[in-house]
């Protein structure tokens, strides 16, 4: 168990869905410059890429955490 991990219990799909709802695809593609966010974006294609690409997944998780902590202030 990871009770101190703020991502514990969150799926990558849930994180990505929340980010898209908060920022929209254009803003998300500007903040994290990866093609799957800028070129015909979808949750399904983005998840496929993020699951195989560690550095991109880390960037998504970092943006999610910074967005959550900013909203909590």
Helices and strands as residue ranges (DSSP letters): H 12-31, H 35-38, H 43-52, H 54-72
